[in-house]
Amino acid sequence: MDSEELILITGATGFLGGATVVEAIKAGLASRLLLLVRAQDAAQGLDRLRSQLARLGADEHELAQLGLPQVLCGDLSELDKVAADRRLACVSTVIHCAALATFASHPSLEKTNVDGTLALAALMQGRARLRRFLYIGTAMACGVHAANGNSIPESAILNLAQDDHLVPYTRSKANGENLLRQRFPLLPLVVLRPSIVIGHTRLGCTPSQSIFWVFLAWQKLGALTAAMDDKIDVVPVDWCAGAILQLALKDTLAQQVFHLSAGTRSSRSFRQIDTALAAAGCGNICGRDYERIEAGQIDRLLLRIKIRIPDCSPRLLSRALKLYGEFAGLNYTFCNDNLLAEGVPGAPPFTDYIGLCVATTRYIPISEQMKWDFK
Ligand SMILES: NC(=O)c1ccc[n+]([C@@H]2O[C@H](COP(=O)([O-])OP(=O)(O)OC[C@H]3O[C@@H](n4cnc5c(N)ncnc54)[C@H](OP(=O)(O)O)[C@@H]3O)[C@@H](O)[C@H]2O)c1
C-alpha cells in the first residue's frame, strides 16, 4: 500500500468498527486511517473515538497515534457535507461498519442501513484511488429459509420478502447489500458477513455485553428453543476485526462474499456452551438437558423469569427471548471456506473465552446487559 493511501472506516465508535481500528493501529496503520464519526467537531469526534478504543483495549501509546487528521466528522445521512473533503481523494479502501444494529423496530433502520450505505457508495465510487469497498453485512441477512440444520453457503443471493426475515434489521442489511450490487456495478465491492459477534478473547464482555446475556438467560431458565446438541455460530470481536483488516489489505481476493464465521469447525453446541458456563462458575447443574421449548411458547416461562431473573421485566425478557429463540432455532452455522482459503486463521471457539465473558458480566444484571441490544 502506498503511504499516501487512506483507509476510510465508518462505525469506529461502535463495537466491530472500533475493534477494527484498534487492530489497524496495532498493525502500524494509524496515520493512514480516516474515521467517519458523528460529532459536533473533530475534537469531540476524537474524544468519542478515543474513549471507545480504550474500551476495546487500546493503550495510551496507541490512542496517542490518532489525531485530528484521522477524524472525518459526518453522518451517513448527511454525506454531502463531507463530499469536498480533500482526504477522500486519497482513500484506497473503505471499511463500512456503521449501521443501526438493533433488533428493535427502529424507524431509522432503512434510512441508516440502506440509504446511508448507498450514499457512502455514491460518495466514493469513481474516485481514482479506490481499490476496495468492504461492506460489513450480516450472515443472518440470508433470512430464515436459507437451509435447515446445514452450513449456509457464502452466496451473493439474498431474499428480501418480509417473511424471510425475523427482524427488520436483517432485512435492511440484505437490502443494503443487494442495492449496492445493483446500483453500483463498478464499485470494487467485497461483502463480509459476520455471524454472531460476542465478546473479546482478552477483554470478555467489557467492551460490549451484546447477546451474551441470552445464553445466561437460557441457562438460568433451563429452557431453550433448540436441541442441546445443535450448534451456534459465534465469533469474538477481535478475531472478526483481524479478519476484516487482513481482507482489507490483501492485494487480491479470490471471492467477493465472505462469512466471518466460526463455521462447522469452531461453532459449539448449546451443551458445550452450558458446560463451559458451568465450568466458569455460572450455574451448577452441569450436564443436564434444558427443557426444549418452541419460541411461540416462551410466555409459559413468565413465572420462571419472575423467580429466577427477578431484575428483568418478565414481559420484556420473554419477548426478547422469543426473538433470539427464533434465531437459535434456525440451527445455522455459516460456511467460511472462502475466508479460510484466503489464509485467515479459524475463529477461536466461543467456549475458549466464555470464562472471561462470565467474569466480566458477573455483577451486571441481565436487565442491564440486554440494553446493548435494544437501543
Ligand atoms: N455485533 C454483531 O453481532 C454483528 C453481527 C453481524 C454483523 N454485524 C454488523 O457489523 C457492523 C457493526 O456492528 P456493531 O455491533 O459494531 O454495531 P454498533 O456497536 O451499534 O456500532 C454502530 C456504529 O455505527 C455508527 N452509526 C450508526 N448510525 C450512523 C450514522 N447515521 N452515521 C454515521 N455513523 C453511524 C455508530 O455511531 P455512533 O456511535 O455515533 O452511534 C457506531 O459507530 C454493522 O454493520 C452490523 O450490521 C454485527
The ligand as an SDF file (V2000), in Angstrom:
LIG
                    3D

 48 52  0  0  0  0  0  0  0  0999 V2000
  -22.4600   -7.2090   16.5400 N   0  0  0  0  0  0  0  0  0  0  0  0
  -22.8370   -8.2900   15.8330 C   0  0  0  0  0  0  0  0  0  0  0  0
  -23.1440   -9.3760   16.3830 O   0  0  0  0  0  0  0  0  0  0  0  0
  -22.8550   -8.2180   14.3320 C   0  0  0  0  0  0  0  0  0  0  0  0
  -23.0960   -9.4060   13.6430 C   0  0  0  0  0  0  0  0  0  0  0  0
  -23.1350   -9.3540   12.2650 C   0  0  0  0  0  0  0  0  0  0  0  0
  -22.9440   -8.1770   11.6070 C   0  0  0  0  0  0  0  0  0  0  0  0
  -22.7240   -7.0340   12.2840 N   0  0  0  0  0  0  0  0  0  0  0  0
  -22.5350   -5.7780   11.5330 C   0  0  0  0  0  0  0  0  0  0  0  0
  -21.3340   -5.1880   11.9710 O   0  0  0  0  0  0  0  0  0  0  0  0
  -21.4270   -3.7680   11.8700 C   0  0  0  0  0  0  0  0  0  0  0  0
  -21.0680   -3.1520   13.1930 C   0  0  0  0  0  0  0  0  0  0  0  0
  -21.9760   -3.6020   14.1920 O   0  0  0  0  0  0  0  0  0  0  0  0
  -21.7280   -3.2630   15.7380 P   0  0  0  0  0  0  0  0  0  0  0  0
  -22.2790   -4.3880   16.5180 O   0  0  0  0  0  0  0  0  0  0  0  0
  -20.3180   -2.8630   15.9080 O   0  0  0  0  0  0  0  0  0  0  0  0
  -22.6930   -2.0110   15.9210 O   0  0  0  0  0  0  0  0  0  0  0  0
  -22.6040   -0.8150   16.9910 P   0  0  0  0  0  0  0  0  0  0  0  0
  -21.7050   -1.1710   18.1110 O   0  0  0  0  0  0  0  0  0  0  0  0
  -24.0150   -0.4560   17.3040 O   0  0  0  0  0  0  0  0  0  0  0  0
  -21.9310    0.3850   16.1810 O   0  0  0  0  0  0  0  0  0  0  0  0
  -22.6020    1.0430   15.1680 C   0  0  0  0  0  0  0  0  0  0  0  0
  -21.7190    2.1460   14.6380 C   0  0  0  0  0  0  0  0  0  0  0  0
  -22.3870    2.7520   13.5180 O   0  0  0  0  0  0  0  0  0  0  0  0
  -22.3830    4.1550   13.7150 C   0  0  0  0  0  0  0  0  0  0  0  0
  -23.5380    4.7880   13.0740 N   0  0  0  0  0  0  0  0  0  0  0  0
  -24.8410    4.4560   13.2450 C   0  0  0  0  0  0  0  0  0  0  0  0
  -25.6080    5.2950   12.5170 N   0  0  0  0  0  0  0  0  0  0  0  0
  -24.7690    6.1620   11.8930 C   0  0  0  0  0  0  0  0  0  0  0  0
  -24.9700    7.2540   11.0220 C   0  0  0  0  0  0  0  0  0  0  0  0
  -26.1900    7.6400   10.6400 N   0  0  0  0  0  0  0  0  0  0  0  0
  -23.8810    7.9220   10.5840 N   0  0  0  0  0  0  0  0  0  0  0  0
  -22.6410    7.5540   10.9550 C   0  0  0  0  0  0  0  0  0  0  0  0
  -22.3890    6.5160   11.7830 N   0  0  0  0  0  0  0  0  0  0  0  0
  -23.4430    5.8330   12.2510 C   0  0  0  0  0  0  0  0  0  0  0  0
  -22.4350    4.3360   15.2220 C   0  0  0  0  0  0  0  0  0  0  0  0
  -22.0420    5.6520   15.5280 O   0  0  0  0  0  0  0  0  0  0  0  0
  -22.4950    6.4050   16.8970 P   0  0  0  0  0  0  0  0  0  0  0  0
  -21.5060    5.9520   17.9300 O   0  0  0  0  0  0  0  0  0  0  0  0
  -22.3920    7.8310   16.5470 O   0  0  0  0  0  0  0  0  0  0  0  0
  -23.8950    5.9520   17.1910 O   0  0  0  0  0  0  0  0  0  0  0  0
  -21.4480    3.2650   15.6460 C   0  0  0  0  0  0  0  0  0  0  0  0
  -20.1360    3.7230   15.4630 O   0  0  0  0  0  0  0  0  0  0  0  0
  -22.8520   -3.4670   11.4300 C   0  0  0  0  0  0  0  0  0  0  0  0
  -22.8490   -3.2310   10.0520 O   0  0  0  0  0  0  0  0  0  0  0  0
  -23.6070   -4.7270   11.7650 C   0  0  0  0  0  0  0  0  0  0  0  0
  -24.7140   -4.9040   10.8940 O   0  0  0  0  0  0  0  0  0  0  0  0
  -22.6760   -7.0080   13.6580 C   0  0  0  0  0  0  0  0  0  0  0  0
  1  2  1  0
  2  3  2  0
  2  4  1  0
  4  5  1  0
  4 48  2  0
  5  6  2  0
  6  7  1  0
  7  8  2  0
  8  9  1  0
  8 48  1  0
  9 10  1  0
  9 46  1  0
 10 11  1  0
 11 12  1  0
 11 44  1  0
 12 13  1  0
 13 14  1  0
 14 15  2  0
 14 16  1  0
 14 17  1  0
 17 18  1  0
 18 19  2  0
 18 20  1  0
 18 21  1  0
 21 22  1  0
 22 23  1  0
 23 24  1  0
 23 42  1  0
 24 25  1  0
 25 26  1  0
 25 36  1  0
 26 27  1  0
 26 35  1  0
 27 28  2  0
 28 29  1  0
 29 30  1  0
 29 35  2  0
 30 31  1  0
 30 32  2  0
 32 33  1  0
 33 34  2  0
 34 35  1  0
 36 37  1  0
 36 42  1  0
 37 38  1  0
 38 39  2  0
 38 40  1  0
 38 41  1  0
 42 43  1  0
 44 45  1  0
 44 46  1  0
 46 47  1  0
M  CHG  2   8   1  16  -1
M  END
$$$$
